[in-house]
Amino acid sequence: MKNYISKNRVQTGTFEVYDVELEVEYYAEEGEPQTYDYPGSPNTIDIYQVKHFDVDVTDILGEHILADLEQQILEYEFES
């Protein structure tokens, strides 16, 4: 994980899946805390584009790879 920009706007980062580095453009939004009368909301990630060697591969990636990328981004953004 390298090359990151600050939260709450479109960001770009490099993540590794199956020993392949992918450049991911995404939006990370921090959730709201739960209170007595408000259920709160979870942290969310929206992936806009995934590139490998400057080639957009977003449409050919399987759901399991996109889910893995989302999990990696969530861990980096909110559990660091």
N, C-alpha and C positions, 0 to 999 in steps of 0.2 A: 504494500500500500504506500503510494507516494504521490506527490504533486496534487495537493488539495487547496481549495479556496474556502473562504468562510461559509458558515451555514446560512440557511434561509434564502437561498437563491440557487440558480442552476450552477452545479459544480462539476468538475471533471476530476476523476481519479483513476489510477491504474490498479486493477485487482487481478488476482491470479486464480484461474479455475483449471483444474487438471493440468497443471504446469504450463499453462498458456496465459500470457499477460494480455489482458483486455483493457482498453481505455473506455471508461464508462462516463457518460454524461447523465447526470441525475439531479433530482431535487429532493432534499431531505427536509422534513418538517417535524419539529418536536411536538409531541402530543401534549394534551392538557391534563393536569392532575385530577384525580377523582376527589370529589367532596361529598358531603352528606346528601346534598340534593342535586348533584350533577355527576353523571357517570364518567366524565372525562373522555379522552380520546387517545388512541395509541400513536406512537411514533410512526411516520409513514415515509416511504421512499417511492418515488416515481422515476423509473429509468426511461430516458428519452432516446439514447443511442448507445450502441456498443460497437467499438471499432477494434480491429486487429490489423496492424500494419496499415493504418489509415483507410481501411476498407470497412464500410458499414456492414456488420454481420448480425444486426439486431433481429431481422426477420427470419434468419435461419437457425437461431438458437432455440433449443428446447426449453420447455417450461421449467424443468429441473435446474438448468443452468441459470436461467434468470432468477429463480428462487434462491439459488446459492449466492448469486451476486447481491441480491437484496439483503440477504442475511449478513453477508460480509460488510456491506455498507452500513446497515443498522448497528452492527457491533462497533464499527469504527467511529461512527458519528455520535452514538449515544452511550456507549459503554467504555469509552476511553478515559 
